Amino acid sequence: MATQQQPTARGAKSLARSRPRYGEHIVKAILLVAALISVATTLGIVAALVEPTIEFFSEISFADFFGSTTWGPLFSPPYFGVWPIIVATLEITLIAIVVAVPLGLAAAIYLSEYASPRVRKIFKPVLEVLAGVPTVVFGFFALVFVTPLLQSWFPFLNLEAKNALAAGLLVGVMIIPIVASLSEDSMAAVPNGLREGSYALGASKMLTSVRVVVPAAFSGIVAAIILAISRAAGETMIVAIAGGFRSEFTFNPANEMSTMAAFIAQAGSGDASAGSTAYKTIFAVGSLLFIMTFAMNWFSARLVQKYREVYE
């Protein structure tokens, strides 16, 4: 009987291989279309930005754009020195990262190394729900609660009603789930053999987490942080509501500031007539912001590729 069943089994496998798998081809086609839509969207954004940006720089020189610290393209006379909104963007992003990275990494270490499966099953979805809160809610919360609280606790800061500090703090809270969730996924992918080897050498759980697990998941953690930075740099509603629209070249986070995204929102709301130089400024600033975020993501990809650990 064994000699009769063996050819039959081989024949069944051969028949299964020769039978067309329409479902698999359909899934591959759907995934290909999804990938192409993502690429096409990016190319469409670039195409929409290029022509108005070229027209803008045919009217305004690079020296005026990058060589001045006075920004007011909607004023009369207009000023096109972009550094005030660049500095505001970088300053609010820095404040956000100072808030999000320690809290996000601490949450990731707890979820990965300390939390029980039951606690992790409850706590991680709750943390990720924070990413679904509308940013306009964060903005109004910063304006009506965080800023008055900071003004009462730290009166020596002389915080204005709208300021970069409150905006940066709430942007940081908004991106905590990005850092925490992606970092926890990277830590969870670290083999248990590394942990067990550390415990066998007498290391504590905290020492194992900080000196073994985090370095092993370094590439994923860096990718999470860079993604969070890109998200913070492009945030609009929080900085528009809590940070304000004043384009002043200053490093004082207690002052009102306008970021690049906030300016795009302000000018795109109808303050600039279509076809004017002020209107084309929207595309020039958008192109600059796109280049900055693209550079950060490219750097992240190179860094991840360089320090990536492959475990089998």
C-alpha positions as CSV (number, residue, x, y, z in Angstrom):
1,M,0.0,0.0,0.0
2,A,2.9,2.4,0.8
3,T,4.3,2.0,-2.7
4,Q,0.9,2.8,-4.3
5,Q,0.3,5.9,-2.1
6,Q,3.7,7.5,-2.8
7,P,3.1,8.2,-6.5
8,T,-0.4,9.3,-5.8
9,A,0.8,11.9,-3.3
10,R,3.5,13.1,-5.7
11,G,0.8,13.4,-8.4
12,A,-1.4,15.5,-6.1
13,K,1.4,17.9,-5.4
14,S,2.3,18.2,-9.1
15,L,-1.4,18.8,-9.9
16,A,-1.6,21.5,-7.1
17,R,1.5,23.2,-8.6
18,S,0.1,23.2,-12.1
19,R,-3.3,24.5,-11.1
20,P,-3.6,28.3,-11.6
21,R,-3.9,30.2,-8.4
22,Y,-6.2,33.1,-9.4
23,G,-6.6,34.3,-5.8
24,E,-2.9,34.8,-5.3
25,H,-2.6,36.7,-8.6
26,I,-5.5,38.9,-7.6
27,V,-3.8,39.7,-4.2
28,K,-0.5,40.5,-5.9
29,A,-2.3,42.8,-8.4
30,I,-4.1,44.6,-5.5
31,L,-0.8,45.1,-3.6
32,L,0.9,46.3,-6.8
33,V,-1.9,48.9,-7.4
34,A,-1.6,50.0,-3.7
35,A,2.1,50.5,-4.1
36,L,1.7,52.4,-7.4
37,I,-0.9,54.7,-5.9
38,S,1.5,55.6,-3.1
39,V,4.3,56.3,-5.7
40,A,1.9,58.2,-8.0
41,T,0.7,60.4,-5.1
42,T,4.2,61.4,-4.2
43,L,5.0,62.1,-7.9
44,G,1.8,64.1,-8.1
45,I,2.7,66.2,-5.1
46,V,6.1,66.9,-6.6
47,A,4.6,67.8,-10.0
48,A,2.1,70.2,-8.3
49,L,4.9,72.0,-6.4
50,V,7.6,72.3,-9.1
51,E,6.1,74.7,-11.6
52,P,4.8,77.4,-9.1
53,T,8.1,77.1,-7.2
54,I,10.1,77.7,-10.3
55,E,7.8,80.7,-11.1
56,F,8.3,82.0,-7.6
57,F,12.1,81.9,-7.8
58,S,12.0,83.6,-11.2
59,E,10.5,86.6,-9.4
60,I,12.2,86.3,-6.0
61,S,15.9,85.5,-5.8
62,F,17.5,82.8,-3.6
63,A,19.4,85.6,-1.9
64,D,16.2,87.3,-0.9
65,F,14.6,84.0,0.2
66,F,17.5,82.6,2.2
67,G,19.5,85.7,3.0
68,S,17.0,87.7,5.0
69,T,15.3,87.3,8.4
70,T,12.2,89.3,7.7
71,W,9.2,87.4,6.6
72,G,6.0,88.9,5.4
73,P,4.9,87.9,1.9
74,L,1.3,89.0,2.6
75,F,2.4,92.5,3.7
76,S,2.8,95.6,1.7
77,P,5.6,95.9,0.9
78,P,6.3,92.1,1.0
79,Y,9.3,90.5,2.6
80,F,10.5,87.1,1.6
81,G,13.2,86.1,4.1
82,V,12.1,82.6,5.1
83,W,14.3,82.1,8.2
84,P,11.7,83.1,10.8
85,I,9.3,80.3,9.8
86,I,12.2,77.8,9.4
87,V,13.5,78.6,12.9
88,A,9.9,78.3,14.3
89,T,9.4,75.0,12.7
90,L,12.7,73.6,13.9
91,E,12.2,75.0,17.4
92,I,8.7,73.6,17.9
93,T,9.9,70.2,16.4
94,L,12.8,70.2,18.9
95,I,10.5,70.8,21.8
96,A,8.2,68.0,20.6
97,I,11.1,65.5,20.3
98,V,12.4,66.4,23.8
99,V,8.9,65.5,25.1
100,A,8.1,62.5,22.8
101,V,11.4,60.5,22.7
102,P,11.9,59.9,26.5
103,L,8.2,59.2,27.2
104,G,7.8,57.1,24.0
105,L,10.9,55.0,24.7
106,A,9.9,54.6,28.3
107,A,6.5,53.4,27.3
108,A,8.0,51.1,24.7
109,I,10.4,49.5,27.2
110,Y,7.6,49.0,29.7
111,L,5.4,47.4,27.1
112,S,8.1,45.2,25.7
113,E,10.0,44.1,28.8
114,Y,7.8,44.7,31.9
115,A,4.1,44.5,31.0
116,S,2.3,41.3,31.2
117,P,0.5,40.1,28.1
118,R,-2.9,41.1,29.5
119,V,-1.6,44.6,30.4
120,R,0.0,45.0,27.0
121,K,-3.1,43.9,25.3
122,I,-5.0,46.7,27.0
123,F,-2.4,49.5,27.3
124,K,-1.0,49.4,23.7
125,P,-4.3,50.0,22.0
126,V,-5.1,52.8,24.4
127,L,-1.8,54.4,23.7
128,E,-2.4,54.1,19.9
129,V,-5.8,55.7,20.3
130,L,-4.0,58.9,21.2
131,A,-2.8,59.1,17.6
132,G,-6.4,59.2,16.5
133,V,-7.3,62.3,18.4
134,P,-7.9,65.2,16.0
135,T,-5.0,67.7,16.1
136,V,-7.4,70.6,16.4
137,V,-8.4,69.2,19.8
138,F,-4.7,69.2,20.8
139,G,-4.5,72.8,19.6
140,F,-7.4,74.1,21.6
141,F,-6.3,72.1,24.6
142,A,-2.9,73.8,24.4
143,L,-4.5,77.2,24.0
144,V,-7.1,77.1,26.8
145,F,-5.4,74.8,29.3
146,V,-1.7,74.3,28.8
147,T,-0.8,77.9,28.2
148,P,-2.7,79.3,31.2
149,L,-1.2,76.5,33.3
150,L,2.3,77.3,32.2
151,Q,1.6,81.0,32.8
152,S,0.5,80.4,36.4
153,W,3.3,77.9,37.2
154,F,6.2,79.7,35.4
155,P,5.3,83.5,35.4
156,F,9.0,84.4,34.9
157,L,8.8,82.9,31.3
158,N,6.4,85.7,30.3
159,L,4.5,83.5,28.0
160,E,2.3,85.1,25.4
161,A,-1.3,83.9,24.8
162,K,0.0,82.0,21.8
163,N,3.5,80.6,22.1
164,A,5.9,78.0,20.7
165,L,6.4,76.2,24.1
166,A,2.8,75.1,24.5
167,A,2.5,74.2,20.8
168,G,5.7,72.1,21.0
169,L,4.6,70.3,24.1
170,L,1.3,69.3,22.6
171,V,2.9,68.3,19.3
172,G,5.2,66.1,21.4
173,V,2.3,64.5,23.1
174,M,0.7,63.9,19.7
175,I,3.7,62.0,18.4
176,I,4.3,59.8,21.5
177,P,2.3,56.9,20.0
178,I,4.5,56.9,16.9
179,V,7.7,56.6,19.0
180,A,6.2,54.2,21.5
181,S,4.4,51.8,19.1
182,L,7.2,51.5,16.5
183,S,9.9,51.2,19.1
184,E,8.0,48.5,21.0
185,D,7.6,46.6,17.7
186,S,11.3,46.7,17.2
187,M,12.1,45.6,20.7
188,A,9.6,42.8,20.5
189,A,11.5,41.5,17.4
190,V,14.7,41.1,19.5
191,P,15.2,37.3,20.1
192,N,14.7,36.1,23.7
193,G,18.1,34.4,23.5
194,L,19.8,37.8,23.9
195,R,17.7,38.5,27.0
196,E,18.4,35.0,28.5
197,G,22.1,35.4,27.9
198,S,22.1,38.7,29.7
199,Y,20.2,37.2,32.6
200,A,22.6,34.3,32.7
201,L,25.5,36.8,33.2
202,G,23.7,38.3,36.2
203,A,22.2,41.4,34.6
204,S,19.0,42.8,36.0
205,K,15.9,43.4,33.8
206,M,16.6,47.1,33.6
207,L,20.2,46.6,32.6
208,T,19.1,44.0,30.0
209,S,16.5,46.4,28.7
210,V,18.8,49.4,28.4
211,R,22.1,47.7,27.4
212,V,20.9,44.7,25.4
213,V,17.4,45.1,24.0
214,V,17.5,48.8,23.1
215,P,20.9,48.6,21.2
216,A,19.6,45.5,19.4
217,A,16.5,47.4,18.3
218,F,18.4,50.6,17.6
219,S,17.7,50.8,13.8
220,G,13.9,50.5,14.4
221,I,14.0,53.0,17.2
222,V,15.9,55.5,15.0
223,A,13.3,55.0,12.2
224,A,10.5,55.7,14.7
225,I,12.2,58.9,15.9
226,I,12.8,60.2,12.4
227,L,9.2,59.4,11.4
228,A,8.0,61.3,14.5
229,I,10.3,64.3,13.6
230,S,8.8,64.4,10.1
231,R,5.3,64.2,11.5
232,A,6.1,67.0,14.0
233,A,7.6,69.3,11.3
234,G,4.6,69.0,9.1
235,E,2.0,69.5,11.9
236,T,-0.4,72.4,11.1
237,M,-3.5,72.7,13.3
238,I,-1.7,72.6,16.7
239,V,0.9,75.2,15.8
240,A,-1.7,77.4,14.0
241,I,-4.0,77.4,17.0
242,A,-1.5,77.4,19.9
243,G,1.6,78.8,18.2
244,G,0.1,81.6,16.2
245,F,0.9,83.3,12.9
246,R,3.4,86.0,13.9
247,S,6.5,85.6,11.7
248,E,9.2,87.0,14.0
249,F,12.8,85.8,13.9
250,T,13.3,84.7,17.5
251,F,14.6,81.8,19.5
252,N,12.4,82.5,22.5
253,P,9.8,79.8,22.8
254,A,7.6,82.1,25.0
255,N,6.8,84.2,21.9
256,E,4.2,83.7,19.3
257,M,5.6,82.0,16.2
258,S,4.5,80.9,12.7
259,T,5.8,77.6,11.3
260,M,6.1,76.7,7.7
261,A,2.9,74.6,7.9
262,A,1.0,77.3,9.7
263,F,2.0,79.9,7.1
264,I,0.7,77.5,4.3
265,A,-2.6,77.2,6.2
266,Q,-2.8,80.9,6.7
267,A,-2.0,81.9,3.1
268,G,-4.0,79.1,1.6
269,S,-7.1,80.2,3.4
270,G,-7.7,83.0,1.0
271,D,-5.3,85.8,2.2
272,A,-3.3,85.6,-1.1
273,S,-4.9,86.0,-4.5
274,A,-4.3,83.2,-7.0
275,G,-1.4,83.8,-9.3
276,S,0.2,86.4,-7.2
277,T,3.8,86.2,-5.9
278,A,2.4,85.8,-2.4
279,Y,0.3,82.9,-3.6
280,K,3.3,81.2,-5.2
281,T,5.1,81.6,-1.9
282,I,2.9,78.8,-0.6
283,F,4.4,76.4,-3.1
284,A,8.0,77.6,-2.4
285,V,7.5,77.0,1.3
286,G,5.8,73.7,0.6
287,S,8.7,72.6,-1.6
288,L,11.2,73.5,1.1
289,L,9.2,71.6,3.8
290,F,8.9,68.6,1.4
291,I,12.7,68.6,0.8
292,M,13.4,68.8,4.6
293,T,11.1,65.9,5.4
294,F,12.4,63.9,2.4
295,A,16.0,64.4,3.6
296,M,15.1,63.2,7.1
297,N,13.4,60.1,5.8
298,W,16.3,59.4,3.4
299,F,18.7,59.8,6.3
300,S,16.6,57.5,8.4
301,A,16.5,54.8,5.7
302,R,20.3,54.9,5.3
303,L,20.8,54.8,9.0
304,V,18.4,51.8,9.4
305,Q,20.1,50.0,6.6
306,K,23.5,50.6,8.1
307,Y,22.7,49.5,11.7
308,R,20.0,46.9,10.9
309,E,20.4,43.7,12.8
310,V,19.0,40.6,11.1
311,Y,18.0,37.7,13.5
312,E,17.1,34.2,12.4
